[in-house]
């Protein structure tokens, strides 16, 4: 049994002072408010629930910063993608494990306690399936074991290079499978996660660019009640190509042709018209927003104000992992709206409300829904996924309640995260993952081999 006492804590029903948590077998079994620190209590400062990172391609952490040179032509997502293809051409399963462990450790240090790994690297460097169809899936799971992060594994089905079943390009050869191969991959993942009581398995048809309607219909039953994630409407070129193929925009096509509901997460959904915005909000699905990556790639700005006004649900993710920062994703979401509207505090629900609190509550609820996890929050019987904010950080001094969230998200950033418990295990202390040293050294050796 573990007892943690906090000066202030954001509980499922709001902020409380002088809070003691009892934790047993990874779960919160008791909460006491307005109590003095007991003789067996560990004393800490500010507790908030761990967040879900709804969308990650961890192998891309190793190429962060390598695509920041201007090319000879117009630079956008499509030119960045060519750099990504060149980077992954040499990755071994051991490389994937080392890079993934580094990314997972950084996520925990940033306040994420669960990740949705949108895992689409399946084949060897020649594009051939491994003898073990889940070779690279096992690398992801090994990195999870090394870091302790909660995981929702989302194996990706990817079969084509463009709308209408266009042939794949050479750079996509490591992603490709057919429906039968994908079914075997999903079953391998299910077996590999069987001993992990709170791991979740879903599926991820990559995009309408990479999956035909017939293939989509064939693989959807493999979700078996788990979440379904798909990239949609990230770039204007993608929207135009989808209209050329089907006569409909990508989000409209999905809403009209598949049962998009609360089990679905549409990643990015950047380019929505008014009707799509309203219908996506009504569907109960989650918009998986990755504002730092979307800004880095020049994708565009999601219509968050209108979407939230209509009751839409959202979550945040780190996608390309160019920068891993839970508070930073929420900050970038609000700032993108400010830049577009030339106004401030746009995602707060009413006059006088905290923007940080609104962003945090939305990301907490939407992230848990999108990753098939129990509703987030610090409450009895919940997983003890607790993030401690450093009340002595200059940005957090003399803040209380929602002002702590505002200060973390808009001022302090990752530096404010001092400790993290995941399922009751202390995985981050004094801002550093408990296995940071060996994880970092293995990562260093991997990048030295790949990039030197």
N, C-alpha and C positions, 0 to 999 in steps of 0.2 A: 504493500500500500504506500502511496505517495501523497503528501499533503503540501500544496502550494498556496501561499498567501500573497495577495496582490493589494497594493494601495488602491487601485482602481481597476475595474474590469467591465468590458462590454459583454453583458450576458444576453441571452436570447430575447429577454424582455426589456433590455435597456441597460444603461450604465448603473453601476453600484460601487460603493466605497468599502474598503476593508473586507475583501472577499477571500474566503478560504475554500479551496477545491480539494476534495478527496478523490483520488484516482486509483482504480484497481483494474488490473488486466487490460490496460489501455483505454478504459472508459471513465468518464466522470460519474462517480457514484454519489457524490454529495456536494452541495454548494451552500455555504453559509455567508450571509451578508452582515456588515456592520459588526464584525467580531475582531477582537484583538488577535494578534499573531500568537498562535499556540506554541508550546515548547518544541513540538516536533515539526513545525511548519518551516518550509523554505521561504524566505522573504524575497519578494520581487516587486516590480513597479506597476506597469500598465499591461493588462492582458486583453488581447483581442483574438477573435477566432482566426485560424489559418484559412487562407483563400485557396480556391481552385484555379490552376492555370489551365484554361480550357483548351488550348491549342498550342502544340509544340512539335517542331521537327528538330530533335536534339542534335543530330549529326551536324546541323548547320551552325552550331555554336563554334565549331572549329574553323569556319571560314568567315566569322564576323570581322568586318573591316577590310576584307580582301576585295570588295567590289566598289570601293569608294574612289575610283579614278574615272574621270570622264572619258567616254569612248568617242570614236570618230563620228558617230551618228547620234540620234536622239536616244538618251538613256532612259529606261523604264524597267518595269518588272521583267520584260522579255529579255533584255540584255543582261540583267542581273541573273536570270535563270541560266544563261550560258556559263557564267562563272561558277554557279552551283554545280552544274553538270561536270565541269572539269575537276572540281574539288572532290566530288564523290567517286570519281573514276578509280581511285586507288584505295579506297577504304576497305580494310579487312574487318572481320567480326570483332577482333581485338581492338581495332581503332574505334569502331562504333561504341563499344563498351566504355572505353576510356573517355571519349568525348561526351557520351551520355552521362556518365557519372559526374563529370565536372559540371555539366549543365544542371543536373538534378541537385547537386550540392549548392550551387548558386541560387537555385529556385528556393530552397529551404532557407538560405541566408536572407533572401529577399521577402519572406513572409508567405510563400506558397507552400502548402502542405500536401497538395494532391495535384497531379498533372494528368492531362489528357494527351497521351503520346500518339499523334497522328502519324503512324509508322508505315512509310511506304518504300523503304529500302529493303528489298527481299532477295535479290539475286546476286550472284558473284560478279566479279569485275568484267566478265565477258557476257553477262546477261543470262547465264545459265542458272537454273534452280540449284541450290545446294542439295546435297544428299539428304540432309535434315531440312525440311521445308521451313522450319522455324529457326534456322541458325541465327539470323539477326534479331529475331524476336527474343531469343534467349539472351542475346547481348544486352538488350534493353532491360530485361528482367534482372539480369546480374547487376546492372548498374542501379536498379531500384533496391536490390538487396544491400548493396554497398553503402547506400545513402539513407535508406529508411523512408523515402518519400512515398506517399500513397499514390496509387496508379490506377488510371482507367486506360486500358490498352485498346487502341483503335487501329487494328490492321487495315491497310488501305488496299482497295481494289483499283487497279490502274491498268487499262488495256489498250489505249489508243492515244494518238498524238494530236487529236483535234475532234471537233464536233462531227457527228455522223459516222464515227468509226474510222477516221483517217489513220493511216499507218503511223506508228510511233517513230520517233527520231532515235538516232543512235544514243544520245545522251539519256534517254528514258529507259534503256534496256534493263537497268537494275530494278525497275519498278514493276515490270510487267507480269501479269498472270492471266489465266483464263478462269472462268467461274469454278471449275472443278479444282484447279490448283488453289484458288482462294479459299474454297471450303476446307481443304486440308490444312491450310495455314491457320484458319480460324480455329479449327479443332485442336491443332497443336497448341495454340495460345491458350485455349480453354483448359487443356490438360496441364500446361505449365503453371497456370495461375491457381490451380485447384487447391493448393495448400496455403493460399493467401486469403484469409477470411474476408478482408474488406477490399480486395482487388475487384475491379469491374472490367468486364469485356464488352466492347461494342464493335461496330464496324464503321468503315469510312469509305464509301464510294468517293473517289478522289474529287471528281467534278464532272459536269456534263461534257467537258472536253474529252475526258478520259474513259467514259463509260457510256455505252449505248443504252437506250431505253429498255431493250430486251435483257441486257446484262444486269441493269439496275433491278428489274423485276425479279431476276433469278437469285440475286444475292441478298435482297432485303430480308428474307426469312432467317438468314444466318445471324441476324442481330439477336434473335431469341429473347426479346424483352429488354435487351440492353440498348444503349444510346446509338443513334445513327448520326454521323457528322459528314458534311460535304462542303467543299469550297464552292462559293457561288457569288458571281457578280463582283469580283475583286477589281477588275480593270474594265475600262470602257471598251477596249478592243475585244475582250471576252463577250461583253454584252452584244456588241455589233455582230460578232461571229455567230452567237447563239440565235439572234434574230434572223440572220441569213440562212441558218440551218433549219430552224423550226418555225419561224415567224413570231416567236415569243422571246421575251427577255428571260434570262436564266431563272430568277426567282419566280417569275410568273409561271414558267414551264413547270417548275417543281411543285408549286402550290396547286396547279391544275391537274397534274398527272400522277403524283405520288401522295401517300397519306401523311403529309407533314403535320406533326402534332407535337406534344410536349416531350416526346422522346428524341426529337430532332434538334440538331444544332447546325445552323447555316453559318459557316465561317466567312467572315468579312461582310458579305451582303452590302458592300459599300454603295453600289449604284442602284438605288431603288427609285421607282417613280412613286407618285402619291398613292396609287391603288395598291402597289406591292407593299408599301410601308404599312398601310392599314391592314391588309390581309395577313401579312407576316405577324403583326402584333396580335391579331385575333386568333391565329393558329395555335398559340401556346408554345411554339418553338422558341428557342433561344438564338439570338444573334451573337455569334462568337467573335468579338471585336479584338483586334490586335493593333492598337493605335500606333505603337512605336514602329513596328514593322511596316504598317501601312504608310506611315510618314516617310520611313526610310526608302521605300520603293516608289513613293510618289503615286500611290493608288488613288487617293481621293478621300473624301470626308463622309462618313456615315451620317444619315439624318437623325441623330440621336434625340434631339429635342422633340420633334414630331412623333417619333417612334415611342418614346417614353410617355408622352402625353396620351397616347392611345393604349397604354397599358402593356407595351412591349417589354419583353424580358431580354436581358443581355448578360454576358460574361466577358472576362478579359483573358487574353492569352499572350504568350511571348513569341509564337510563330517561329520566325527565323532565328530568334535568340541573339539578335544583334546587341541587345541590352536586356538583361534580366532584372526586372524591377517591378514588383507588384504595385507599389504606390505610383511608380512612373507610368504604368499603363493607364491607370485611372486619371492621372494628371493630364496625360496626352489626349485622352478622350475629351475631357472638358476644354482643354486649350484649343483643340481643333475646332470645336464649336465656337469659341470666342473669336478665333481668327476669321472664321467665315462670316459670323454675324456682327463682328466689331462691337461686342457687348460682353458682359461678365456674368459669372455665376448662373449659367444658363441651365444646368442640369439639376439644380435644386428644385424641389417640387412646389415651393410656395415662398412667399416673402418671409424673410427671416430664417429660413431653413439652411442648414449646413450643406454645402456642395459635397464636401468630403464624406459626410455621413450618408448622403444619398448614393454616391458612387460606391461606397463600401457595401452598403446594404444590397444594392442591385447586383454587384459582382458576386457577393457571397451567396445569395439565393440562386441567381442564374447559373453560377458555376457548379453548385451542387446538383442542380437539375440536369444540366448538360452532361455532367460526368456520371450520372446515375448513382450519386452518393446520397446518403441521408441528408436532410436539410441541415445547412450549416448553422453554427451558433454554439455558444457555451451554455450547455444545459445538462441536466442530469440524464444519463444514459447515452450521451453523445460521445463520439470518439474524442479523446483528449488531445485535440489538435490546437495548440495554443501558441500564439505569437506574443512575445513580450516586447513592448516598446520601451526605449530608454528614456525615462522621465527626466533624466539629467542632461539629455541632449539639449544644446542651446535653443533649438527650435521648439522644444516641448516644455520648456520651463514655465511653470505656473499656468499651464493649460489644463482644462478639465473637460470631461465629456466629449462632445462632438468636436470641440476645438482641437483635441488631440489628433483626431483623424485628419482634420484640415491641415494641421502642422506636419503630420507625417507625409501626407500625399503631396502637398504643394511646396513644402520647404525642406524637410529633413531627408526624405527619400530612404534609400536602403540603409543609410547609416543609423537610422532610428531603431532598426531591428537588432535587439541584443541577444535574445534567447528564443528557441523554438522547440516545442515538444510535439512530437508526432506519435499519435496513439500512446501517449504517456511517456515516451522515451525522449530524453533530452538529446536532440540531434544537432542543435546549434547553441553555443555558449560564447558570450562576449563577441557576438557577431560572426563567429567562424564555425563551420561544420566540424563535427568531432573527428572526421576522417579527412579533413581538408588537406593535410600534408601529403599522404600517399596518393590521394586522388589527383592532386595538382602535379605531383612528380610524374605519375603515369601519363597524365594529359600532356605535360611538357615533352616527354619522350616521344609521344605519338606525333605531336605537331612538328617536332624537330625532324622526324623521319619523313613526314609528309611534305613539309614546306621548305626545308633547308636546301 
